[in-house]
């Protein structure tokens, strides 16, 4: 069954109000334990769960005279300091100057690769120490500092996220957190092809991903319904192929300047953009834009439906590989990250022989432009190139060819559709989403182990996890948020936190504590009855 087969009428979906996502479902039977209004958040109440927590008795109180002190000559530390100040100033009303002047008080951001405090931590690890006098955040690299700031945010009251002045107090529990991720790849995919999302909407999602230490943004830039990136050598891909979307709306596309701005914004929040051009299937937008890409030389009509598997590039034609080379070359030049995703799924209109021949020719093109190829796990049924990465979206991990490829050196990103696909309905009554992989409530999304999911695949082959969000039924930021929250933080935790911390009963309490923060941030989320949300 196709992973993206829609069962809903487009006209109905497009009338779902942007705020529909906030409609409350049945309230949970038990609320999360209440805390005193002035009691600081315990160090172990954050998401994702830290690797190590050592509480201490004395909290730190952020006051009006506090400063954010950064490593003297580090522009990276300064950037993180400025980011933190931008978060804290509106709600606290404090000046919070960012200074390179040393001192033993305030919030201290230390980028010290050789320091004893961060010895043994990787580039994304950090150490957060809170005493009555100061909060000291140390890391080997900017990513660690930035991820530590996300933990610090969650240790402050949820009202710190508001854009107007709040009463406080701004207290942080005392103690030490030492933290680093389980996996180096922790991604989220946004399908901008079925429905187009503006640069501003993508930035909003990036900010939400960053809060939970996601470090990869996978952009699904092409599909049957729309081509979303300007390619100078094939301009009609964007101007014609990008002119529509599911339901027949106006569509849209990113200019190269738009795409660079998304890449820049993501990088400032320690996310790397992974662009995807889906090949050889899911290509109707391209086939409609250029007649010569079709075997019969006849351009296809634009498509605004939701079926899958009917389109294919013409594998025998040489112009197909000129097209692929041009697209990958231009996309590689725009993309600082090392990964380019070439799709490869649901190529039902391509014979197996043609599929294999196509992938044999296309994978070296990615390498030619200095990038590493990523493909959906159907790539393992062909000949994965040395160093290739396969993204698994199956259901139960039973596919032998995936395990065999992993044993032979192909690395895996885990995105099982019945666990990690954020477009699956929560229940039969969910107003958005699909259900071909079943209903996926918050617990099912969290209760699995990426390291053991694909049967017989070596645990060492797993690079990490990704939460894809397909958008056949989603057309607003509120729709995105309703389907992503509360499931996205659980996938993020599976990617970041040690396996030993994975426990639903403990996690759901920490997850419930995120609700007031999402309210403060204006995130439209699904109030799962499985989660003991605070009642006030």
C-alpha positions in Angstrom: 0.0 0.0 0.0 1.5 3.4 -0.9 2.7 5.4 2.1 1.0 8.6 1.0 -2.4 7.3 -0.4 -5.0 9.9 0.6 -8.5 8.8 1.4 -10.0 12.2 2.1 -11.6 14.6 -0.4 -9.3 17.6 -1.1 -12.2 20.0 -0.9 -13.0 18.9 2.7 -9.4 19.1 3.8 -8.8 22.5 2.5 -11.7 23.8 4.5 -10.3 22.7 7.8 -9.8 25.8 9.8 -6.3 26.8 10.7 -7.1 26.7 14.3 -8.9 23.3 14.2 -5.8 21.6 15.5 -6.3 23.1 18.9 -9.7 21.6 19.5 -9.5 19.6 22.7 -10.1 15.9 22.7 -11.2 14.0 25.8 -9.3 15.2 28.8 -6.9 12.7 30.4 -8.0 10.9 33.5 -5.1 12.2 35.6 -3.3 15.5 35.3 0.5 15.9 35.7 1.6 16.5 39.3 1.2 20.2 40.1 4.2 22.2 41.2 4.4 25.3 43.3 4.2 28.5 41.1 7.7 29.4 42.3 9.3 26.0 42.4 11.9 25.7 39.6 11.6 22.9 37.0 13.6 19.8 38.1 16.7 19.2 36.0 15.4 15.8 34.8 12.0 17.3 33.6 13.2 18.2 30.1 12.7 16.7 26.7 14.8 15.0 25.3 16.0 13.4 28.5 19.6 14.3 29.4 22.3 11.6 29.6 23.3 12.5 33.1 21.7 14.7 35.9 23.1 15.5 39.3 20.8 17.8 41.3 22.0 20.3 43.9 20.1 22.3 46.5 20.7 25.9 45.5 18.8 27.3 42.5 19.9 30.3 40.4 17.6 33.3 40.0 17.8 35.3 36.9 17.5 39.0 37.9 17.3 42.4 36.2 21.1 43.0 36.4 22.1 39.6 34.9 24.5 39.4 32.0 25.2 36.8 29.4 28.9 36.3 29.4 30.5 34.6 26.3 33.9 33.3 25.5 36.1 36.3 24.8 37.1 35.8 21.1 34.4 33.4 20.0 32.0 34.7 17.4 30.1 31.3 17.6 29.6 31.8 21.4 28.5 35.3 20.8 25.9 34.2 18.2 24.4 31.7 20.7 24.5 34.4 23.4 22.6 36.8 21.2 20.1 34.1 20.4 19.5 33.4 24.1 19.1 37.1 24.9 16.5 37.4 22.1 14.5 34.6 23.7 14.7 35.9 27.3 14.4 39.7 26.9 10.7 40.1 25.8 9.3 38.0 28.7 11.7 39.0 31.4 11.9 42.7 30.5 15.6 42.6 31.4 18.4 44.2 29.4 20.6 41.0 29.5 23.6 42.5 27.8 25.8 40.0 26.0 29.4 40.7 26.9 32.8 39.1 26.4 33.9 40.5 29.8 34.7 37.7 32.2 33.0 37.3 35.6 31.7 34.7 38.0 28.0 35.6 37.8 25.2 35.6 35.3 24.8 33.1 32.4 28.2 32.1 31.1 28.6 30.5 27.7 31.9 28.8 27.3 33.2 27.4 24.0 36.2 25.5 25.2 37.2 22.4 23.1 40.0 21.4 25.4 38.4 22.1 28.8 38.1 19.3 31.4 34.4 20.0 31.8 33.6 18.9 28.2 36.3 16.3 27.7 34.9 13.2 26.2 31.8 15.0 24.8 31.3 15.2 21.0 30.5 18.3 18.9 26.9 18.3 20.1 27.5 17.6 23.8 27.4 20.2 26.6 27.7 20.5 30.3 25.3 22.8 32.2 26.2 23.7 35.8 23.8 25.8 37.9 24.8 27.3 41.3 23.2 30.1 43.3 25.6 32.6 41.6 25.8 31.5 38.0 24.6 29.3 35.2 27.6 27.9 33.3 27.1 26.3 29.9 30.3 24.6 28.4 30.7 22.9 25.1 33.4 21.9 22.6 31.5 23.3 19.6 28.7 25.8 18.8 26.2 23.0 18.3 26.7 21.9 21.9 26.3 25.4 23.2 23.1 25.8 21.2 21.6 22.5 22.4 22.5 23.4 25.9 20.5 26.7 25.5 17.5 24.6 24.5 17.8 22.7 27.8 18.2 26.0 29.7 15.0 27.3 28.1 13.0 24.3 29.4 14.4 24.8 32.9 12.9 28.3 33.0 9.1 28.8 33.5 7.1 28.2 30.3 6.1 31.9 30.3 9.6 32.8 29.3 8.6 31.9 25.8 6.0 34.7 25.6 6.6 37.9 23.7 5.3 40.3 26.3 6.6 41.0 29.8 5.8 38.3 32.4 6.0 38.5 36.2 8.6 35.7 36.8 10.3 34.8 39.1 13.0 33.2 36.8 14.5 30.4 38.8 16.6 27.5 37.5 17.2 24.4 39.6 20.7 23.8 40.9 22.9 21.0 39.8 24.7 19.7 36.8 23.6 18.2 33.5 26.2 16.4 31.3 24.6 15.6 27.9 25.3 14.3 24.4 23.2 12.6 21.7 22.8 8.9 21.1 22.7 9.4 17.4 24.3 12.0 15.1 21.3 12.1 12.8 18.1 13.5 14.2 15.9 14.7 11.5 12.5 16.0 10.5 11.1 16.0 6.9 8.7 18.6 5.6 6.9 17.9 2.3 6.6 21.3 0.6 5.6 19.6 -2.7 2.0 18.4 -2.0 1.3 21.8 -0.4 3.8 24.7 -0.7 4.9 26.4 2.4 6.6 29.8 2.4 10.0 30.6 3.7 8.5 32.2 6.8 6.4 29.0 7.5 9.5 26.8 7.1 11.5 29.1 9.5 8.7 28.7 12.1 9.0 24.9 11.9 12.8 25.2 12.1 12.5 27.1 15.4 10.2 24.4 16.8 12.6 21.6 15.7 15.5 23.3 17.3 13.8 23.4 20.7 14.1 19.6 20.7 17.7 19.3 19.4 16.7 18.1 15.9 19.7 18.7 13.7 18.5 17.8 10.1 15.8 19.4 8.1 14.9 17.2 5.1 13.0 19.2 2.5 10.9 17.2 0.0 11.3 19.6 -2.9 9.7 17.7 -5.8 6.8 15.4 -6.4 3.9 14.8 -8.8 2.0 17.9 -7.5 4.8 20.5 -7.5 8.4 21.3 -8.1 9.6 23.8 -5.5 13.2 24.8 -6.2 14.4 27.1 -9.1 16.8 25.4 -11.4 18.4 27.8 -13.9 19.2 25.2 -16.6 15.6 24.0 -16.5 13.5 27.0 -15.5 10.0 25.6 -16.3 10.5 23.1 -13.5 9.6 25.9 -11.0 7.6 28.3 -13.1 5.3 25.6 -14.6 5.9 22.5 -12.5 5.6 24.6 -9.3 2.4 26.4 -10.3 0.0 24.1 -8.5 -0.5 21.8 -5.5 -2.9 19.3 -4.1 -6.5 20.6 -4.6 -5.4 22.9 -7.4 -4.1 25.8 -5.3 -1.5 28.3 -6.6 1.5 26.3 -5.4 4.8 28.2 -5.4 8.5 27.7 -5.4 11.7 28.8 -3.7 14.1 31.1 -5.6 17.7 30.3 -5.1 17.9 33.3 -2.7 14.9 31.8 -0.8 16.6 28.4 -0.5 19.8 30.0 0.7 17.9 31.9 3.4 16.3 28.7 4.6 19.8 27.1 4.7 21.2 30.1 6.6 18.4 30.2 9.1 18.6 26.5 9.7 22.4 26.6 10.2 22.0 29.4 12.7 19.9 27.0 14.7 22.4 24.1 14.2 20.2 22.3 11.6 21.6 21.1 8.3 19.2 21.1 5.3 19.0 17.8 3.4 17.2 18.5 0.0 15.3 15.8 -1.8 14.6 15.5 -5.5 12.4 12.4 -5.8 13.5 10.1 -8.7 12.7 8.3 -11.0 9.0 8.2 -9.8 7.0 11.0 -8.2 8.1 13.2 -11.2 4.9 14.3 -12.8 5.7 18.0 -12.2 8.9 17.6 -14.1 7.2 15.5 -16.9 4.6 18.3 -17.2 7.3 20.9 -17.5 9.4 19.3 -20.2 8.0 17.0 -22.9 11.5 15.5 -23.7 11.6 13.9 -20.3 8.7 11.6 -21.3 9.4 8.5 -23.4 6.8 9.5 -25.9 7.9 13.1 -26.0 4.5 14.4 -24.9 4.3 16.6 -21.8 2.0 15.3 -19.1 -0.8 17.5 -17.6 -0.2 19.1 -14.2 -1.5 16.9 -11.4 -3.4 18.0 -8.2 -4.5 14.7 -6.8 -3.0 12.4 -4.2 -2.4 9.1 -5.9 1.1 7.7 -6.1 3.2 5.5 -8.4 2.0 6.5 -11.8 4.9 8.7 -13.0 8.4 7.9 -14.1 11.3 9.5 -15.9 12.3 7.9 -19.2 15.2 5.7 -18.1 16.5 4.8 -21.7 16.7 8.5 -22.8 20.1 10.3 -22.4 18.3 13.6 -21.8 17.1 12.1 -18.5 20.7 12.0 -17.2 21.5 15.5 -18.6 18.5 16.6 -16.6 19.5 14.8 -13.4 23.1 16.1 -13.7 22.0 19.7 -14.0 19.5 19.5 -11.1 22.0 17.8 -8.8 24.8 20.1 -9.8 22.8 23.2 -9.1 21.3 21.8 -5.9 24.7 20.7 -4.6 26.1 24.2 -5.2 23.3 25.7 -3.0 23.6 23.1 -0.2 26.5 23.2 2.3 25.5 20.0 3.9 27.0 16.7 2.6 23.7 14.9 2.0 21.4 14.9 -1.1 18.3 12.7 -1.1 17.3 11.2 -4.4 14.0 9.6 -3.3 13.6 6.2 -5.1 10.3 5.1 -3.5 7.1 4.0 -5.1 8.5 3.8 -8.6 5.7 1.5 -9.6 5.7 2.7 -13.2 9.4 1.8 -13.6 10.4 -1.8 -14.2 12.9 -3.3 -11.7 15.6 -3.5 -14.4 15.1 0.2 -15.3 15.0 1.2 -11.7 18.3 -0.5 -11.0 19.9 0.9 -14.2 18.7 4.4 -13.3 20.1 4.2 -9.7 23.4 2.9 -11.0 23.7 6.0 -13.2 22.3 8.6 -10.8 24.2 7.7 -7.6 27.6 8.5 -9.1 26.2 11.9 -10.1 25.7 12.8 -6.4 29.2 11.8 -5.6 30.6 13.8 -8.6 29.4 16.9 -6.9 30.9 16.1 -3.6 27.8 14.8 -1.8 26.6 11.6 -0.2 23.5 9.9 -1.6 20.4 9.2 0.6 17.5 7.3 -0.8 14.3 5.7 0.6 14.9 2.1 1.5 13.8 0.8 -1.9 17.3 1.8 -2.9 18.5 -1.4 -1.1 16.6 -3.4 -3.8 19.0 -2.1 -6.4 22.8 -1.5 -5.9 23.4 1.0 -3.1 26.6 2.9 -3.7 29.5 2.7 -1.3 28.6 5.1 1.6 25.0 5.4 0.6 22.3 5.9 3.2 18.9 4.3 3.1 15.9 5.8 4.9 13.6 3.1 6.2 9.8 3.8 6.1 8.4 0.3 6.3 6.2 -1.0 9.2 7.8 -3.9 11.0 11.5 -3.9 10.0 11.2 -7.3 8.3 12.6 -6.4 4.8 15.5 -8.7 4.2 17.1 -6.6 1.5 17.3 -3.7 4.0 19.1 -5.8 6.6 21.4 -7.3 3.9 22.3 -3.9 2.7 23.0 -2.7 6.2 25.3 -5.7 6.8 27.1 -4.8 3.6 27.8 -1.2 4.8 24.7 0.8 3.9 23.7 3.0 6.8 20.1 3.5 7.9 17.9 6.3 9.0 14.8 5.0 10.8 11.4 6.5 9.9 8.9 3.6 10.3 5.6 4.9 9.0 3.5 3.4 11.8 5.8 5.1 14.4 7.5 8.2 12.9 5.2 9.5 10.1 3.7 12.6 11.6 1.0 12.7 8.9 -0.7 9.6 10.2 -4.0 10.2 12.1 -3.9 9.9 15.9 -7.4 8.3 15.9 -10.2 7.8 13.4 -11.6 11.1 14.5 -8.5 13.2 13.7 -9.6 15.9 11.2 -6.3 15.9 9.3 -3.8 13.2 8.0 -3.9 9.8 6.5 -4.3 6.3 8.0 -2.8 3.8 5.5 -0.1 2.9 8.1 -2.7 2.8 10.9 -3.5 5.3 13.7 -0.4 6.6 15.5 -1.0 8.0 19.0 1.7 9.6 21.1 2.7 6.4 22.9 3.1 4.3 19.7 5.2 7.1 18.2 7.5 6.9 21.2 7.5 3.2 22.2 10.2 1.7 19.9 13.9 1.3 19.7 15.7 2.6 16.5 18.7 0.5 17.2 16.8 -2.8 17.0 13.9 -2.0 14.7 15.1 -3.5 11.4 15.5 -7.2 12.0 19.1 -8.5 11.6 20.5 -5.1 10.8 23.6 -4.3 12.8 22.9 -1.7 15.5 26.0 0.1 14.3 24.4 0.7 10.9 21.8 3.1 12.3 22.7 6.7 11.8 19.6 8.0 13.6 15.9 8.8 13.2 13.7 11.1 11.2 10.1 12.2 11.5 8.6 12.8 8.0 5.5 15.0 7.6 3.7 14.5 4.3 1.3 17.3 3.4 -1.5 15.9 1.2 -4.0 17.2 3.9 -2.0 20.0 5.4 -1.9 23.6 4.1 -1.2 25.8 7.1 1.4 26.1 9.9 -1.4 25.2 12.4 -2.0 22.0 10.5 1.8 21.2 10.6 1.9 21.8 14.4 -1.2 19.8 15.2 0.3 16.7 13.5 3.8 17.2 14.8 3.0 17.9 18.4 3.1 16.0 20.7 4.7 13.3 18.5 7.8 15.1 17.3 9.4 15.5 20.7 9.2 11.8 21.2 11.1 11.0 18.0 13.6 13.7 19.0 14.1 11.9 22.3 14.6 8.6 20.6 17.4 10.1 18.6 19.0 12.1 21.4 18.6 10.3 24.8 20.3 7.1 26.0 18.3 3.9 25.5 18.1 3.4 29.2 16.0 6.5 29.6 13.2 5.4 27.3 10.2 4.8 29.5 6.7 5.9 28.5 5.4 6.4 32.0 8.2 8.7 32.9 8.3 10.4 29.5 4.6 11.2 29.4 5.0 13.3 32.5 7.9 15.2 31.0 5.9 15.6 27.8 2.9 16.9 29.6 5.0 19.7 31.1 5.7 20.9 27.5 2.0 21.8 27.0 2.2 25.2 28.8 5.4 26.0 26.8 3.6 25.2 23.5 0.7 27.4 24.6 3.2 30.3 25.3 4.8 29.8 21.9 1.4 29.7 20.1 1.9 26.1 18.9 -1.4 24.4 17.9 -1.1 20.9 19.3 -3.2 17.8 19.8 -4.1 17.2 23.4 -3.6 13.4 23.4 -5.7 11.7 26.1 -2.6 9.5 26.7 -0.7 12.5 28.2 -1.5 13.9 31.6 -1.6 17.6 30.6 -1.7 20.1 33.4 -5.2 21.2 34.2 -4.3 24.9 34.7 
